[in-house]
Amino acid sequence: MTQVVTRIAPSPTGYMHIGTARTALFNWLYARGRGGKFLLRIEDTDRARSTPEATEAILGGLEWLGLDYDGTAVSQFERAPRHIEVAQHLLASGKAYKCFATQDEIADFRQQAKVEGRSTLYQSPWRDITDPALHPDVPFVIRIKSPESGLTVIHDQVQGDVNIKNDQLDDMILLRSDGTPVYMLSVVVDDHDMGVTHVIRGDDHLNNAARQMMIYQAMEWPLPIYAHIPLIFGEDGKKLSKRHGATSVLDYALMGYPAAAMRNYLARLGWSHGDDEFFTDQDALNWFDLSGIGKSPARFDHKKLQNLSGQHIAVSDDAALLQEIQYFLTLSSEIDLHQKISTRLLPAMYCLKDRAKTFPELLEKAAFILRERPIEIEKKMEKNVNISSLDMLKTLTPQLQNVSWSRDALEALTGQVAETHGVNFGKLAGPLRAALAGQSVTPSVFDMMLILGRNEAIARLSDMQERGTP
């Protein structure tokens, strides 16, 4: 059985788009789930727009998503001699020809065809002139000879069979007049030479498949299996763009989404396995198949992403989650916080993960353990600091010196203190939260006390009593 080989082939002309990330994920899942290879090719033939920074953004996006590729990244530009070699082979074998038509002649042809109501696909008069003596000494392009009749059928695993009349295909240029290869040729040669068995890409490339198949057939190379996946739309039903918010995959890393949540969400964006929404990487590897990809464009839904993100944070291994948060802080350049987290966050993780949808939300809940005394109390929490609440804290604080430092004992003691002062526990919880954290978004007061430890908790309560009312 032939080993599955897939690839992702982004152009390094900007950031790594969400659509590219999803295409990479689909290729990775399909290959890895079948013991195959997943390859990376950088399509850097557009020298004017390709930048090292964009290449780094692509590599960074794949690394953050956890999509490892086999071997080293292939540069399409560096393979130009091989692309030229194939074009010259097709020329020598009579499957391509030199075309000496000028741009003005081509424009005149199309204008005349338009006037006469004919197809404007250019039909070169040089197609059948093979005698070198009849060739002028002027620049020329090399064109492939397209089939003149019949149908080209793209057997697509997502779109089904797509029929294209061959009289709709022109004699595509392979080499420009300056001798450089065109994208269409480079893609086919690279895919063949890299052993790609499955081309999984956006359906905006569907029409390209018919033209690329001409090269495969002319070279007598086996065709890959095609799967053209629908594009991603925004929530308004229009093609996803910057107006919908972040479209770079690394923007979502900077927002503090865990990579596992992003993989889960992108996998569900246009592919389904029954009604399953939340699943693990292993589930996706076991389940992913081309038959589960829909034909309609998927809609990017930020609320669904947040929901999945919260679920992944909640079930993550604490140490692995800490490592991801540290990476997030590195991206955010929060170096001071990064150092504190490495020692303080892990013991508190059990009570921070619940209901946090992103790392910033988790870190907000964790602020109580990251802050240093004296704790600054935010404005809206000052209402909890009054004479009666300070009296309750004065009653409670000395008793905390000897109580067993367990949740049950602390709940019992604080309940007794509240009852002694003729209020329910809620009236004591507010000032406790203000003293321990200085803010309203926190774990329970008992979790905070247990995590801070006896000495630190008592010190924070004492600080507030010394400060008195605002």
Secondary structure, DSSP 8 states (H G I E B T S, - for coil): ----EEEE---SSSS-BHHHHHHHHHHHHHHHTTT-EEEEEE----TTT--HHHHHHHHHHHHHHT---SS--EETGGGHHHHHHHHHHHHHTTSEEEE---HHHHHHHHHHHHHHT---S---TTTT---GGGS-SS--EEEE----SSEEEEEETTTEEEEEEGGG----EEE-TTS-B-HHHHHHHHHHHTT--EEEEEGGGHHHHHHHHHHHHHHT----EEEEE--EE-TTSSB--GGGS--BHHHHHHTT--HHHHHHHHHHSSB-STT--S--HHHHHHH--GGGB-SS-EE--HHHHHHHHHHHHHHS-HHHHHHHHHHHHHHTT-HHHHHHHHHHTGGGHHHHSTT--SHHHHHHHTHHHH--SS----GGGGGG-SHHHHHHHHHHHHHTTTS-SSHHHHHHHHHHHHHHTTS-HHHHHHHHHHHHTSSS--S-HHHHHHHH-HHHHHHHHHHHHHH---
